[in-house]
């Protein structure tokens, strides 16, 4: 059977964009959060090593004023990684939702439809149709007698 699809539904496409945008953004955000936590630990180790070997105060080293922030990022890495994933995932979900709506709008405005070939199995090929119980009949009180 051939069917012509004239319009795409807006809300399902926007929901698909939201889900795919959030998943991709969450993954990338978690990777960036892990890199950020690792980088803060590496900078702290570098500062410690330079402070011991050269006797230079932390204020004179690059990123010396941000030692407290770097130490916090390094200590709470288990919150930084999923937090960065959630923030980037939420931003990417907004972009994905708008992209899904734009795709539906562009298709519905400029397309003249798409021909789809749908295969419907016959009753002989498939199994027998299942008969579902009627909920209205099962709720009726039985007559006494």
N, C-alpha and C positions, 0 to 999 in steps of 0.2 A: 504494500500500500504506500502510495506517495502522499506526503503532506507538505503543505507550504507553511512555514513558520514566518509570519509577517512581523511580529514584534517580539522583542526580548523583555522579560519582566525586569523591572528596575531593582526592586528590593533584594531578590536572590543574587543578582550580580553584585550589588553593593555589599551584601553579606559575605560573598565569596572573596571579594577584594579585602574586606576587613580581616577575615581569617588568614588569608595568605600573607597579607601585609604584616599582621601581628606575629605570625610564626617566623617569618624571615627576619623581621626586626628584632624579635626576642633572641634568636640565635646569634645574630651579628652583635647585638648589645651585650650578650653574655661573653662573647669572645673579646670584645673591646674592654669590658669590665675586668676580665682576667688579665689582659695585657696591661691595663692601668694599674691593677694591684701588683703585678709582677714588676712593673717599671718603678713604682714607688718603693718597693723593697730593694731594688737594684740601686736606686739613687741613695737610699739610706745607707746601704752597705758601702757605697763609694765614698759617701761623706765620712763615715766612721774610719775607713781606711786612710783617707787623706788627712783627717784630723790627727790620727795617731802617727803617721809617718812624717808628715810635714809640720805638724804642730800648728796648723791654721785653724782659726776659729770658724765655727759653722756659719756665722754671719757673712764671712768673706767669700764663701764658696757659692757657686751657682745654685740656685733654689734654696739658699740657706734660710731665707725668711719663711719658707713653706715647710719646714721640717715637721711642724705639728700636724699639718694637713697630710703630709706624706705618711707620717707614722700612723695616723688614724686610718687612712686607706689601707695600709699594710696590715694593721691589726684587725680591721673589720672586713677582710676580703670576702668573707662568706655572706656579707650583706651587699657589698659593692657589686659583685658579679651578677646576682639576680636583679638587683636594683637597676643597674645599667641596662639589663635585658628588658625589664618592664618599661623603662622610660623610652628606650628606642623602639620597642615593640608597639607602644601606644602611639608614638608619632608615625610609625610606619603603617599602623592600622588606619589612621586617619587618611593618609595618602592613598592607601589601597581602597578604602571606601569611596573616596572621590574618583579614583581611576575606574572603579567598577561602574559607578554612576555615569561617568563620561563615556565609557565604552557602550553602555546600554543606550545612552542618548544619541551617540553618533550612529550606532547601528539602526536605531529606530527612525532616525531622521533621514539618513541618506541611502539606506538599503531598501531594496524592493522585495525583501524576503529571501528565505533560503529554502530550497527544496530538500526535504528529508525523506529517506526511505525507511519506513517502519515495518518491521516484520512481526506479524501477529500470529502466534501459533494456533493451529486449528485444534478443536477439541479431540480429534482422533489422534493427533500427534502427542499432545500433552496428557497429563493425568486428568482424571475426572474432576469437574469443578467441585470445590468444597462448599458445603452448605453451612452457613453460620447460623447459630440459633438466634432467634428474634428476641432481643431483650425486653420488648414490650409484652410478649406473651409469657415470659418467665416471671414477670413481676405481678401478674394478675393473681388475686387470691383464688384459691380453689373453692368450689361450692361443696358444701357439706351434703352428704346424702346419698 
